[in-house]
Amino acid sequence: MNILGISAFYHDSAAAFVRDGEIIAAAQEERFTRIKHDSQFPTNAVEYCLGAGQLTAEEIDYVVFYEKPLRKFERLLETYIGYAPRGFKQFFMGMPVWLRQKLHLPREMDKALQNKFKGRYVFTEHHESHAASAYFPSPYDEAAILTMDGVGEWDTASFGTGKGNKVELTDVMHFPHSLGLLYSAFTYFTGFRVNSGEYKLMGLAPYGEPKYSELILEKLIDLKEDGSFRLDMSYFPYCHKTVMIGSKFEKLFGGPARKPESPLKQREMDIAASIQVVTEEIMLRAVRHVHRKTEMKNLVLAGGVALNCVGNGRILREGPFDNIWIQPAAGDAGGALGAALFVWYQLLNNERTVDGHDSQHASLLGPDFSNEQIRLFLDSVDAKYHSCQDQEQLFEKVADLIDGEKVIGWFQGRMEFGPRALGNRSIIGDARSVKMQSVMNLKIKFRESFRPFAPCVLREDVADYFQMRPQEDSPYMLLVAPINNDKRVASDGEIEKLKGLEKLKVKRSVIPAITHVDYSARVQTVDPRRHTKLHRLMSQFKEKTGCPIIINTSFNIRGEPIVCSPEHAYRCFMATNMDVLVMENQLLYKEEQPQAKQHEIDEYKAKFELD
């Protein structure tokens, strides 16, 4: 049975292919079009999934869309009518695309499948898709389910249970009251882009103090003990305007929103800290309530809020559940996968078995490229490269380069599905280096200096460096944990004397490049079953240096999606100050490359709005 899942038209369009319950392929459209968070119909991702499954459109049995567009349209109409005559501009802007495209999804999907699909179209509910994406790939035979995001059709959060081959959502929270939209409102206010800058807001929070948290709880939100809440909508005009906040919101926090790219002030840092504290409190209250209601020991999470890895870390450490599993593509892209799995298990009633491991295949579900394909491309651009037939020698050489503080583009195997690079489309470096964070941020990623980097750590060593259980699994970089006290070198008192970005000046641990200013890190564990090559490389690095940790950040620059193909990787390599590029067995040194034409580099940077 061949099932194709699709998400489109809001944020991070994607396609996923499932065969007889086995996840075969999944990818976001942005990786092919190079338009970050591309929301158009995922024609390229669909084509990739069909190719990965070695099948044609005629061989697909079900095509599943991740939400019910008519119910979403109903919500939009009711909202417009409820706020009329306000909101006419938003109504006028939104209706053409609905009338032209979104209300005619079977037609759009027929077009993408070249009118060859003869099977059945299915439309699942948005939060059902999230719930299915969280539970069905998880390693548990039963679990509590919690989903939280901006908004689907009407729902903004839901909880329920997964047992065997069924998920059941029993409780929901409705639009316009939404934790995802609340967080996005503060993302906008602090000068970051909604739907992509939320990571920045979370990363900025440790530089500030939560001075506004009580004000948020007093004025903006009526928070209940069970984690449900109501927003005071007089501060949030997003129901009838195209902006997240209004003048009343700005007045409450002492002035207008920060202009994008303008200098960050202490106010923005304190506001980031405040909304992060409130978000974590809501998440923890919701999790405790779900535990009381379900009495289960396992919890699975999905929806955009589940990408708040600081909150996830607190849920694991302070929450009542023994184990948690988070869908790596927790946002809308993962809905495509959840929708396909929902049909296989829930609608077709197929048996589900678990073996103690998740079935996400390390979320390495995208395209891969052979050594021959890579060499053909490199030859076509006259690149200079060294082919290393002995992989152990390659890993040893790369380990030496990391030890020498070189910045390395690491391109191996299948591309990751979801927002995180997990070791196959990564930029890696030495976590022990004092200068590596600023070098990578400013000269490689072309992004804000305050942004933290994540560590890859050999799973067998995770408890030696982080406040996590021995062999704790965190393969998807979705949990933040504190650095162990014996690995810290700066005192709390020394940090407390500094304000804002001054905190960056202090070396805080023996792995300073991945230690955030609050002594935390977004941990990815690496084990030989999921990440064979990366584990071998890191084992070589540990043997040389005694350190089981490297930096891992996504292989892209600011404003660009993660690289997919050898061409994307090489262009990024040539347009940045990266030292080395490793694509499968090919090793490239920057100083050996023919000089890229300056106009090509300028065009590349201009495309992504880089200085």
MARZA-788233 format. One record per residue (C-alpha): residue number from 1; residue in one letter; z, y, x. Coordinates in Angstrom, 3 decimals, padded with zeros to 6 digits. Layout:
residues N
PT   seq   type         up      north       east
PT   NUM      A          Z          Y          X
...
***
This chain:
residues 611
PT   seq   type         up      north       east
PT     1      M    000.000    000.000    000.000
PT     2      N   -001.147    003.306    001.536
PT     3      I    000.668    006.484    000.491
PT     4      L   -000.142    010.017    001.637
PT     5      G    002.464    012.746    001.178
PT     6      I    001.588    016.445    001.188
PT     7      S    003.519    019.714    001.293
PT     8      A    001.671    023.027    001.067
PT     9      F    001.485    026.646   -000.045
PT    10      Y    004.953    027.880    000.835
PT    11      H    006.141    027.221    004.380
PT    12      D    005.087    024.700    007.012
PT    13      S    002.391    022.733    005.220
PT    14      A    002.286    019.130    006.360
PT    15      A    000.983    015.650    005.658
PT    16      A    002.657    012.272    006.147
PT    17      F    001.295    008.750    005.874
PT    18      V    003.372    005.718    004.881
PT    19      R    002.025    002.147    004.791
PT    20      D    004.115   -000.467    002.974
PT    21      G    007.228    001.632    003.566
PT    22      E    006.549    002.075    007.298
PT    23      I    006.213    005.655    008.525
PT    24      I    002.890    005.728    010.380
PT    25      A    002.120    009.415    010.971
PT    26      A    003.223    012.930    010.064
PT    27      A    002.268    016.386    011.302
PT    28      Q    002.418    020.059    010.384
PT    29      E   -000.794    021.964    009.784
PT    30      E    000.267    024.735    012.198
PT    31      R   -000.157    022.425    015.188
PT    32      F   -003.901    022.158    014.523
PT    33      T   -004.740    025.666    013.276
PT    34      R   -002.383    027.387    015.782
PT    35      I   -001.076    029.603    012.938
PT    36      K    002.699    029.391    013.074
PT    37      H    004.231    028.139    009.811
PT    38      D    000.745    027.765    008.338
PT    39      S    001.150    027.431    004.561
PT    40      Q   -002.445    026.641    003.638
PT    41      F   -003.453    023.226    002.388
PT    42      P   -002.973    020.812    005.353
PT    43      T   -006.569    019.664    005.671
PT    44      N   -006.295    019.004    009.417
PT    45      A   -002.967    017.186    009.089
PT    46      V   -004.435    014.993    006.346
PT    47      E   -007.403    014.164    008.560
PT    48      Y   -005.066    013.274    011.415
PT    49      C   -002.937    011.009    009.201
PT    50      L   -005.997    009.136    007.952
PT    51      G   -007.190    008.667    011.529
PT    52      A   -003.764    007.475    012.689
PT    53      G   -003.741    004.943    009.869
PT    54      Q   -007.337    003.916    010.606
PT    55      L   -008.286    004.227    006.965
PT    56      T   -010.523    006.246    004.700
PT    57      A   -009.674    008.265    001.610
PT    58      E   -010.943    005.400   -000.572
PT    59      E   -008.221    003.163    000.857
PT    60      I   -005.330    005.430   -000.142
PT    61      D   -003.415    004.196   -003.183
PT    62      Y   -001.243    007.245   -003.910
PT    63      V   -001.347    010.895   -002.921
PT    64      V    002.007    012.569   -003.529
PT    65      F    002.735    016.290   -003.632
PT    66      Y    006.279    017.286   -002.679
PT    67      E    007.096    019.419   -005.719
PT    68      K    006.035    020.102   -009.302
PT    69      P    003.856    023.223   -009.277
PT    70      L    003.985    023.737   -013.069
PT    71      R    007.795    023.886   -013.001
PT    72      K    007.672    026.318   -010.092
PT    73      F    005.146    028.436   -011.990
PT    74      E    007.494    028.359   -014.967
PT    75      R    010.310    029.723   -012.811
PT    76      L    008.126    032.513   -011.488
PT    77      L    006.993    033.518   -014.990
PT    78      E    010.505    033.443   -016.411
PT    79      T    011.767    035.517   -013.496
PT    80      Y    008.982    038.073   -013.904
PT    81      I    009.625    038.331   -017.637
PT    82      G    013.382    038.537   -017.134
PT    83      Y    013.040    041.509   -014.792
PT    84      A    010.116    043.254   -016.567
PT    85      P    008.848    045.887   -016.223
PT    86      R    010.290    045.678   -012.709
PT    87      G    008.448    043.165   -010.609
PT    88      F    004.973    043.927   -011.905
PT    89      K    003.730    044.513   -008.358
PT    90      Q    005.073    041.160   -007.196
PT    91      F    003.608    039.499   -010.299
PT    92      F    000.238    041.146   -009.682
PT    93      M    000.249    040.019   -006.029
PT    94      G    001.326    036.452   -006.719
PT    95      M   -000.749    035.452   -009.720
PT    96      P   -004.255    035.331   -008.176
PT    97      V   -003.381    032.573   -005.705
PT    98      W   -001.657    030.597   -008.466
PT    99      L   -004.584    030.910   -010.852
PT   100      R   -007.127    030.231   -008.119
PT   101      Q   -005.426    027.454   -006.160
PT   102      K   -001.827    026.399   -006.766
PT   103      L   -002.320    025.410   -010.417
PT   104      H   -005.302    023.278   -009.452
PT   105      L   -003.756    020.985   -006.864
PT   106      P   -005.686    017.830   -007.792
PT   107      R   -008.872    019.797   -007.191
PT   108      E   -007.574    021.033   -003.810
PT   109      M   -006.521    017.542   -002.802
PT   110      D   -009.844    016.094   -003.935
PT   111      K   -011.570    018.627   -001.697
PT   112      A   -009.412    017.701    001.312
PT   113      L   -010.184    014.028    000.697
PT   114      Q   -013.917    014.755    000.355
PT   115      N   -013.841    013.631   -003.291
PT   116      K   -013.478    010.031   -002.162
PT   117      F   -009.912    009.379   -003.338
PT   118      K   -009.834    007.034   -006.338
PT   119      G   -006.095    006.426   -006.581
PT   120      R   -003.296    008.206   -008.426
PT   121      Y   -001.789    011.631   -007.862
PT   122      V    002.004    011.923   -008.147
PT   123      F    004.162    015.052   -008.146
PT   124      T    007.816    014.638   -007.173
PT   125      E    010.485    017.314   -007.551
PT   126      H    011.171    019.503   -004.525
PT   127      H    014.789    018.428   -003.990
PT   128      E    013.936    014.810   -004.777
PT   129      S    011.515    014.990   -001.858
PT   130      H    014.221    016.452    000.380
PT   131      A    016.715    013.811   -000.746
PT   132      A    014.223    011.003   -000.149
PT   133      S    013.385    012.364    003.314
PT   134      A    017.086    012.374    004.179
PT   135      Y    018.092    008.989    002.791
PT   136      F    015.188    006.557    003.056
PT   137      P    014.600    006.927    006.854
PT   138      S    018.352    006.971    007.550
PT   139      P    020.171    003.994    009.100
PT   140      Y    022.491    003.590    006.073
PT   141      D    022.258    001.197    003.124
PT   142      E    024.181    003.761    001.075
PT   143      A    025.042    007.390    001.631
PT   144      A    025.958    010.646   -000.045
PT   145      I    023.053    013.105   -000.133
PT   146      L    023.252    016.894    000.179
PT   147      T    020.203    019.175    000.146
PT   148      M    020.262    022.957    000.553
PT   149      D    017.369    025.366    001.041
PT   150      G    015.807    028.565   -000.279
PT   151      V    014.406    027.364   -003.589
PT   152      G    012.198    024.609   -004.920
PT   153      E    011.135    024.698   -008.551
PT   154      W    014.476    025.980   -009.893
PT   155      D    016.992    024.215   -007.659
PT   156      T    018.449    025.702   -004.473
PT   157      A    020.912    022.903   -003.654
PT   158      S    021.662    019.422   -004.909
PT   159      F    023.830    016.439   -004.197
PT   160      G    023.953    012.808   -005.221
PT   161      T    023.779    009.360   -003.697
PT   162      G    021.388    006.921   -002.119
PT   163      K    021.968    003.211   -002.668
PT   164      G    019.570    000.470   -001.685
PT   165      N    016.092    001.637   -002.674
PT   166      K    017.123    004.448   -005.037
PT   167      V    018.255    008.054   -004.761
PT   168      E    020.006    009.858   -007.607
PT   169      L    020.759    013.572   -007.666
PT   170      T    023.614    014.310   -010.052
PT   171      D    024.420    017.991   -009.492
PT   172      V    022.258    021.025   -008.701
PT   173      M    022.561    024.770   -008.121
PT   174      H    019.881    027.056   -009.536
PT   175      F    017.857    030.061   -008.445
PT   176      P    018.496    032.916   -007.695
PT   177      H    021.807    031.761   -006.184
PT   178      S    020.770    030.249   -002.852
PT   179      L    022.364    029.790    000.549
PT   180      G    018.942    029.654    002.172
PT   181      L    017.893    032.958    000.617
PT   182      L    021.252    034.547    001.454
PT   183      Y    020.827    033.608    005.123
PT   184      S    017.224    034.838    005.062
PT   185      A    018.375    038.188    003.651
PT   186      F    020.588    038.672    006.709
PT   187      T    017.758    037.449    008.942
PT   188      Y    015.643    040.275    007.561
PT   189      F    018.452    042.835    007.828
PT   190      T    019.012    042.078    011.520
PT   191      G    015.312    042.640    012.257
PT   192      F    014.008    039.076    012.458
PT   193      R    011.198    037.505    010.483
PT   194      V    012.165    035.599    007.341
PT   195      N    011.356    031.859    007.461
PT   196      S    011.100    031.846    011.240
PT   197      G    013.854    034.097    012.590
PT   198      E    016.818    032.204    011.141
PT   199      Y    017.205    030.338    014.465
PT   200      K    017.509    033.695    016.203
PT   201      L    020.218    034.837    013.818
PT   202      M    022.187    031.655    014.477
PT   203      G    021.714    032.062    018.246
PT   204      L    022.820    035.704    018.100
PT   205      A    026.057    034.958    016.229
PT   206      P    028.236    034.019    019.258
PT   207      Y    027.652    037.471    020.782
PT   208      G    029.440    039.158    017.885
PT   209      E    032.681    039.079    015.931
PT   210      P    032.758    038.071    012.223
PT   211      K    033.962    041.512    011.171
PT   212      Y    031.955    041.506    007.947
PT   213      S    032.762    038.009    006.670
PT   214      E    035.435    039.181    004.239
PT   215      L    033.132    041.942    003.007
PT   216      I    030.400    039.381    002.332
PT   217      L    032.813    037.179    000.400
PT   218      E    034.236    040.131   -001.503
PT   219      K    031.033    041.971   -002.439
PT   220      L    028.035    039.664   -002.188
PT   221      I    029.142    036.208   -003.176
PT   222      D    031.585    034.556   -005.579
PT   223      L    032.346    031.348   -003.690
PT   224      K    034.038    028.413   -005.423
PT   225      E    036.118    025.667   -003.865
PT   226      D    033.334    023.118   -004.357
PT   227      G    030.847    025.185   -002.317
PT   228      S    028.935    026.480   -005.330
PT   229      F    028.580    030.244   -005.667
PT   230      R    026.952    033.124   -007.449
PT   231      L    025.338    036.064   -005.701
PT   232      D    025.703    039.651   -006.882
PT   233      M    022.006    040.204   -007.467
PT   234      S    022.348    043.984   -007.457
PT   235      Y    022.239    043.642   -003.631
PT   236      F    019.235    041.283   -003.568
PT   237      P    015.994    042.470   -005.217
PT   238      Y    013.921    039.434   -004.226
PT   239      C    013.536    038.397   -007.873
PT   240      H    011.439    041.452   -008.684
PT   241      K    010.386    042.865   -005.299
PT   242      T    008.709    041.549   -002.179
PT   243      V    011.744    042.406   -000.011
PT   244      M    014.963    040.471    000.476
PT   245      I    017.448    043.364    000.372
PT   246      G    017.761    046.812   -001.182
PT   247      S    019.366    050.163   -000.410
PT   248      K    022.692    049.046   -001.882
PT   249      F    022.818    046.206    000.666
PT   250      E    021.982    048.564    003.520
PT   251      K    024.630    051.048    002.415
PT   252      L    027.259    048.299    002.328
PT   253      F    026.594    047.455    005.978
PT   254      G    026.396    050.980    007.299
PT   255      G    022.719    051.827    007.433
PT   256      P    019.142    050.574    007.240
PT   257      A    017.909    047.228    008.492
PT   258      R    017.134    046.972    012.190
PT   259      K    013.479    047.544    012.945
PT   260      P    011.827    044.464    014.462
PT   261      E    011.687    044.509    018.278
PT   262      S    014.091    047.476    018.511
PT   263      P    017.177    047.077    020.744
PT   264      L    019.915    044.862    019.370
PT   265      K    023.196    046.657    018.694
PT   266      Q    026.714    045.373    018.278
PT   267      R    026.359    045.745    014.504
PT   268      E    023.608    043.142    014.368
PT   269      M    025.631    040.763    016.529
PT   270      D    028.711    041.168    014.338
PT   271      I    026.658    040.708    011.170
PT   272      A    025.078    037.544    012.610
PT   273      A    028.538    036.202    013.437
PT   274      S    029.774    037.082    009.943
PT   275      I    027.028    035.415    007.918
PT   276      Q    027.196    032.368    010.180
PT   277      V    030.929    031.998    009.471
PT   278      V    030.314    032.343    005.729
PT   279      T    027.450    029.828    005.871
PT   280      E    029.596    027.283    007.683
PT   281      E    032.387    027.740    005.138
PT   282      I    029.958    027.121    002.261
PT   283      M    028.551    024.038    003.992
PT   284      L    032.013    022.613    004.684
PT   285      R    033.241    023.227    001.131
PT   286      A    030.128    021.583   -000.278
PT   287      V    030.479    018.575    002.026
PT   288      R    034.150    018.058    001.109
PT   289      H    033.284    018.266   -002.578
PT   290      V    030.463    015.744   -002.181
PT   291      H    032.844    013.392   -000.385
PT   292      R    035.436    013.685   -003.159
PT   293      K    032.800    012.937   -005.784
PT   294      T    030.962    010.094   -004.042
PT   295      E    033.765    008.532   -001.939
PT   296      M    031.165    007.412    000.600
PT   297      K    031.540    007.269    004.382
PT   298      N    027.967    008.306    005.261
PT   299      L    026.248    011.624    004.570
PT   300      V    022.557    012.516    004.863
PT   301      L    021.230    016.078    004.863
PT   302      A    017.884    017.814    004.316
PT   303      G    016.513    021.190    003.236
PT   304      G    016.103    024.229    005.462
PT   305      V    019.859    024.891    005.648
PT   306      A    020.266    021.484    007.322
PT   307      L    018.568    023.010    010.386
PT   308      N    021.706    025.121    010.917
PT   309      C    022.917    022.901    013.727
PT   310      V    026.110    024.912    014.293
PT   311      G    027.144    024.147    010.724
PT   312      N    026.076    020.521    011.171
PT   313      G    028.280    020.178    014.234
PT   314      R    031.288    021.436    012.287
PT   315      I    030.518    019.008    009.447
PT   316      L    030.572    016.115    011.914
PT   317      R    033.745    017.261    013.690
PT   318      E    035.732    018.661    010.760
PT   319      G    034.191    017.088    007.674
PT   320      P    035.443    013.966    005.864
PT   321      F    032.404    011.732    006.509
PT   322      D    032.402    009.112    009.265
PT   323      N    028.692    009.491    009.983
PT   324      I    025.939    011.976    009.214
PT   325      W    022.166    011.742    009.560
PT   326      I    019.899    014.767    009.252
PT   327      Q    016.168    014.638    008.571
PT   328      P    014.525    016.058    011.755
PT   329      A    011.877    017.823    009.656
PT   330      A    014.514    019.093    007.264
PT   331      G    012.415    021.952    005.874
PT   332      D    009.405    021.826    003.606
PT   333      A    007.307    019.865    006.108
PT   334      G    009.688    016.937    005.726
PT   335      G    009.128    017.069    001.983
PT   336      A    005.712    015.487    002.544
PT   337      L    007.368    012.477    004.151
PT   338      G    010.096    012.312    001.518
PT   339      A    007.554    012.418   -001.298
PT   340      A    005.630    009.451    000.140
PT   341      L    008.804    007.408    000.648
PT   342      F    010.028    008.316   -002.846
PT   343      V    006.961    006.688   -004.370
PT   344      W    007.254    003.541   -002.241
PT   345      Y    010.935    002.912   -002.955
PT   346      Q    011.904    004.788   -006.093
PT   347      L    008.776    004.503   -008.247
PT   348      L    007.310    001.223   -006.995
PT   349      N    010.762   -000.395   -006.618
PT   350      N    010.120   -001.944   -003.222
PT   351      E    012.995   -003.475   -001.299
PT   352      R    014.645   -001.399    001.408
PT   353      T    016.397   -002.963    004.390
PT   354      V    018.227   -001.277    007.272
PT   355      D    018.977   -002.550    010.772
PT   356      G    021.433    000.038    012.087
PT   357      H    018.675    002.336    013.365
PT   358      D    016.799    005.046    011.517
PT   359      S    013.135    004.432    010.719
PT   360      Q    011.933    007.894    011.779
PT   361      H    010.518    006.548    015.078
PT   362      A    012.258    009.353    017.009
PT   363      S    010.135    011.730    014.861
PT   364      L    007.314    011.158    017.361
PT   365      L    004.713    010.864    014.628
PT   366      G    001.935    013.236    015.731
PT   367      P   -001.231    012.850    017.848
PT   368      D   -001.228    011.392    021.346
PT   369      F   -003.868    011.554    024.079
PT   370      S   -004.891    008.989    026.667
PT   371      N   -005.103    009.635    030.382
PT   372      E   -008.887    009.429    030.078
PT   373      Q   -008.970    012.094    027.332
PT   374      I   -006.718    014.351    029.399
PT   375      R   -008.815    013.967    032.548
PT   376      L   -012.015    014.688    030.628
PT   377      F   -010.546    017.939    029.383
PT   378      L   -009.162    018.940    032.794
PT   379      D   -012.527    018.249    034.428
PT   380      S   -014.254    020.396    031.793
PT   381      V   -012.191    023.455    032.833
PT   382      D   -012.316    022.685    036.589
PT   383      A   -008.570    022.196    036.721
PT   384      K   -007.047    020.751    039.886
PT   385      Y   -004.822    017.752    039.234
PT   386      H   -003.288    014.691    040.816
PT   387      S   -003.454    011.372    038.946
PT   388      C   -000.366    009.278    039.634
PT   389      Q   -000.936    005.626    038.851
PT   390      D    002.618    004.661    039.813
PT   391      Q    004.816    006.135    037.064
PT   392      E    008.034    005.637    038.998
PT   393      Q    006.616    007.779    041.807
PT   394      L    005.615    010.372    039.211
PT   395      F    009.122    010.467    037.747
PT   396      E    010.636    010.698    041.220
PT   397      K    008.348    013.611    042.109
PT   398      V    009.120    015.467    038.869
PT   399      A    012.848    014.901    039.383
PT   400      D    012.494    016.525    042.823
PT   401      L    010.653    019.469    041.245
PT   402      I    013.401    019.959    038.646
PT   403      D    015.980    019.833    041.426
PT   404      G    013.945    022.536    043.177
PT   405      E    014.299    024.812    040.113
PT   406      K    010.678    024.493    039.072
PT   407      V    009.765    025.068    035.421
PT   408      I    007.740    022.137    034.125
PT   409      G    005.513    021.613    031.109
PT   410      W    006.065    018.026    029.974
PT   411      F    003.306    016.568    027.755
PT   412      Q    003.715    012.873    026.951
PT   413      G    002.969    010.469    024.102
PT   414      R    002.978    011.454    020.443
PT   415      M    003.726    014.982    019.292
PT   416      E    006.990    015.631    017.465
PT   417      F    007.190    016.058    013.680
PT   418      G    009.542    018.885    012.727
PT   419      P    010.517    022.170    014.365
PT   420      R    012.105    020.742    017.527
PT   421      A    010.441    019.536    020.713
PT   422      L    012.208    016.285    021.509
PT   423      G    010.864    015.467    024.940
PT   424      N    007.140    014.889    024.365
PT   425      R    005.939    018.503    024.022
PT   426      S    008.685    020.166    026.051
PT   427      I    009.299    022.660    028.820
PT   428      I    011.999    021.246    031.050
PT   429      G    014.126    022.537    033.921
PT   430      D    017.413    022.304    035.796
PT   431      A    020.448    022.880    033.556
PT   432      R    022.585    023.601    036.640
PT   433      S    020.546    026.693    037.531
PT   434      V    022.200    030.073    036.960
PT   435      K    018.857    031.876    036.679
PT   436      M    016.953    029.340    034.549
PT   437      Q    017.867    030.752    031.116
PT   438      S    016.565    034.243    031.872
PT   439      V    013.506    032.921    033.746
PT   440      M    012.481    030.697    030.860
PT   441      N    013.178    033.289    028.175
PT   442      L    011.447    036.246    029.772
PT   443      K    008.733    034.741    031.985
PT   444      I    007.821    031.526    030.191
PT   445      K    008.662    031.891    026.508
PT   446      F    008.251    035.714    026.375
PT   447      R    011.219    035.945    024.020
PT   448      E    014.613    037.624    023.666
PT   449      S    016.986    037.133    026.594
PT   450      F    019.904    036.122    024.368
PT   451      R    018.213    032.966    023.050
PT   452      P    020.048    029.805    024.189
PT   453      F    018.377    026.659    025.458
PT   454      A    019.226    023.104    024.503
PT   455      P    020.261    020.267    026.793
PT   456      C    018.821    016.793    026.943
PT   457      V    021.604    014.450    028.008
PT   458      L    021.502    010.733    028.694
PT   459      R    023.280    009.256    025.692
PT   460      E    025.525    007.120    027.867
PT   461      D    026.915    010.311    029.434
PT   462      V    027.206    012.551    026.364
PT   463      A    030.997    012.324    026.013
PT   464      D    031.489    013.267    029.678
PT   465      Y    030.030    016.732    029.080
PT   466      F    030.382    017.491    025.360
PT   467      Q    033.094    017.170    022.735
PT   468      M    031.391    014.211    021.096
PT   469      R    032.262    010.561    020.698
PT   470      P    031.131    008.090    023.407
PT   471      Q    027.468    007.115    022.860
PT   472      E    027.303    009.616    019.944
PT   473      D    023.750    009.682    018.628
PT   474      S    022.086    013.111    018.392
PT   475      P    018.421    012.366    019.106
PT   476      Y    017.004    015.196    016.990
PT   477      M    018.766    018.232    018.476
PT   478      L    020.479    019.032    015.168
PT   479      L    024.125    019.143    016.240
PT   480      V    025.948    021.810    018.235
PT   481      A    028.980    020.680    020.212
PT   482      P    031.423    022.448    022.561
PT   483      I    031.253    021.851    026.327
PT   484      N    034.194    019.811    027.604
PT   485      N    036.968    021.901    029.127
PT   486      D    036.694    020.207    032.525
PT   487      K    033.049    021.304    032.778
PT   488      R    033.824    024.982    032.117
PT   489      V    034.186    027.445    034.989
PT   490      A    034.814    030.766    033.200
PT   491      S    038.060    031.500    031.372
PT   492      D    038.261    032.619    027.761
PT   493      G    039.934    035.786    028.968
PT   494      E    037.039    036.562    031.294
PT   495      I    034.542    036.209    028.435
PT   496      E    036.682    038.239    026.007
PT   497      K    036.513    041.291    028.279
PT   498      L    032.753    041.476    027.732
PT   499      K    030.852    042.648    024.680
PT   500      G    027.472    041.676    023.278
PT   501      L    024.774    040.726    025.742
PT   502      E    027.098    041.424    028.677
PT   503      K    028.415    037.909    028.046
PT   504      L    025.184    036.556    029.538
PT   505      K    026.311    037.728    032.988
PT   506      V    029.103    035.163    033.264
PT   507      K    028.548    031.633    034.536
PT   508      R    030.421    029.614    031.940
PT   509      S    030.045    025.977    033.026
PT   510      V    028.617    023.597    035.607
PT   511      I    025.490    023.501    033.404
PT   512      P    025.123    027.256    032.795
PT   513      A    021.463    027.254    031.715
PT   514      I    022.297    025.400    028.483
PT   515      T    025.827    026.696    027.827
PT   516      H    025.898    029.348    025.112
PT   517      V    028.329    032.258    025.386
PT   518      D    030.808    030.458    023.092
PT   519      Y    030.764    027.356    025.358
PT   520      S    028.556    025.432    022.920
PT   521      A    025.230    023.619    023.230
PT   522      R    022.654    022.166    020.826
PT   523      V    022.718    018.595    022.066
PT   524      Q    019.874    016.098    022.203
PT   525      T    020.811    012.633    023.361
PT   526      V    018.162    010.580    025.173
PT   527      D    018.127    006.788    025.096
PT   528      P    015.584    004.266    026.414
PT   529      R    014.684    002.900    022.975
PT   530      R    013.463    006.215    021.566
PT   531      H    012.449    008.194    024.656
PT   532      T    011.331    005.689    027.272
PT   533      K    009.627    008.046    029.742
PT   534      L    012.079    010.923    029.381
PT   535      H    014.997    008.556    029.895
PT   536      R    013.403    007.200    033.070
PT   537      L    012.772    010.702    034.377
PT   538      M    016.320    011.828    033.615
PT   539      S    017.751    008.677    035.180
PT   540      Q    015.840    009.531    038.363
PT   541      F    017.202    013.077    038.208
PT   542      K    020.756    011.794    037.745
PT   543      E    020.349    009.395    040.671
PT   544      K    019.271    012.301    042.893
PT   545      T    021.725    014.935    041.724
PT   546      G    024.528    013.234    039.802
PT   547      C    023.635    015.345    036.768
PT   548      P    022.486    013.542    033.565
PT   549      I    021.342    016.760    031.864
PT   550      I    018.162    018.855    031.877
PT   551      I    016.953    021.825    029.828
PT   552      N    014.583    021.005    026.989
PT   553      T    012.796    023.758    025.095
PT   554      S    009.644    023.565    023.015
PT   555      F    006.291    023.709    024.805
PT   556      N    005.007    026.990    023.404
PT   557      I    005.453    030.697    023.777
PT   558      R    006.920    033.111    021.285
PT   559      G    004.784    033.387    018.160
PT   560      E    002.852    030.174    018.886
PT   561      P    003.384    026.692    017.402
PT   562      I    004.357    023.822    019.689
PT   563      V    001.323    022.612    021.627
PT   564      C   -000.545    019.628    020.268
PT   565      S   -003.529    018.902    022.524
PT   566      P   -004.211    018.993    026.283
PT   567      E   -006.186    022.207    025.742
PT   568      H   -003.196    023.920    024.087
PT   569      A   -000.884    022.763    026.886
PT   570      Y   -003.189    023.896    029.679
PT   571      R   -003.765    027.338    028.154
PT   572      C   -000.033    027.858    027.724
PT   573      F    000.554    026.680    031.295
PT   574      M   -002.028    029.100    032.695
PT   575      A   -000.884    032.101    030.637
PT   576      T    002.789    031.870    031.677
PT   577      N    004.834    031.607    034.843
PT   578      M    005.265    027.874    034.470
PT   579      D    005.187    026.129    037.853
PT   580      V    004.031    022.603    037.040
PT   581      L    002.294    020.787    034.196
PT   582      V    002.609    017.027    033.679
PT   583      M    000.252    015.491    031.100
PT   584      E    000.768    011.738    030.953
PT   585      N    000.015    010.673    034.568
PT   586      Q   -001.678    013.936    035.599
PT   587      L    000.315    016.383    037.708
PT   588      L   -000.859    019.993    038.017
PT   589      Y    000.557    022.705    040.295
PT   590      K    000.034    026.329    039.295
PT   591      E   -000.816    027.494    042.810
PT   592      E   -003.680    024.979    042.996
PT   593      Q   -005.374    026.095    039.781
PT   594      P   -008.459    028.313    039.655
PT   595      Q   -007.286    031.770    038.667
PT   596      A   -007.494    032.212    034.924
PT   597      K   -009.614    035.175    033.917
PT   598      Q   -007.272    038.051    033.148
PT   599      H   -009.053    038.874    029.900
PT   600      E   -008.427    035.308    028.689
PT   601      I   -004.703    035.629    029.397
PT   602      D   -004.613    039.049    027.710
PT   603      E   -006.387    037.648    024.645
PT   604      Y   -003.976    034.707    024.527
PT   605      K   -000.940    036.976    024.634
PT   606      A   -002.411    039.440    022.139
PT   607      K   -003.042    036.620    019.678
PT   608      F    000.684    035.979    019.516
PT   609      E    001.691    039.663    019.602
PT   610      L    003.096    039.487    023.121
PT   611      D    003.751    042.385    025.463
***
